Amino acid sequence: MVLRLFLVCTSIFLSVYCSAQLGCPSVDAGADQSVDCNNPCTTLTADPFETGSTSNHNVGSIPYSLPYPINQGTSLFIGVDDTWSNALPMPFEFCVYGNNYSSIVVGSNGILTFDLGEAGGYCPWNFTNAAPSPNLPTNAIFAPYMDIDPSECGSVRYTTLGTAPCRTFVINYSGVCLFSCSGSVNSQIVLYETTNVIEVYIGNKPACGSWNGGRTLLGIQNAAGTVASVPPGRNTGNWSTSNEAWRFTPAGPPIFTVNWYEAGNLIGQGLSVDVCPSEATTYTAEVIYDGCGGVISVEDDVTVSPDGTI
């Protein structure tokens, strides 16, 4: 089966052929089928990547399998600690908690923010509150947030990978030293175009109870510090982990719809459709995403063939 992605902008159509990635806009129309005289009809079911508006977010565990090498990208924080980067432009619109952004600021302490007023300033390491809290950095991705020191060892890098309409903005914390403790942190944060999914992969995060109470936080928080999404057991505290990953998926009203076509003609809408072909027929499942970055159409084909003569 061929996956087809179409970027729709007024009357301009751009076709991109690629395989679906984690967090990417995608649809699977299922395996090819056959029907026979006793059962001449069948039900086709589409499996789209489901996402919604960014008024709120769900968080769920995903397998730890880095989508990209952790040592890629442009380096940040060479020889410096406890600082925010300059505002880094992203090549696509990204939406979180109901707002659209085209730039992001990376912190040296395992944290990102869409608050461009933090750019180039001091990135705090000392915190006590659990999320949500306006006393924590706001409009933020904690990934995970703790006192680390890239001026001592390791690297922090950022890059853009993938192809529109599923480009990804990737931030890598690779072997970054814990401050005043032994051990280092490996984590990768992936922001997805179109679906507005956030993924956090943690290869290693040791505990560090002898400094700042070992306080560490994983999650996301809105601009007011009043709403947050945090995985179980990953709010502010002295915890350790390795080889775990989490996906934050927009959970507002769905931004996608599904259509079914036969030879270019619309034959149904919704996740499933019943068909009764008299000859081998190819059907197309189309999912349309209408999000902050524009309208994206993704298609997949499935063929249904009669087994014998009907």
Summary of the structure (lengths in Angstrom):
residues: 310
radius of gyration: 22.5
end to end distance: 25.8
largest distance: 76.5
contacts: 1062
relative contact order: 0.25
helix: 2%
strand: 53%
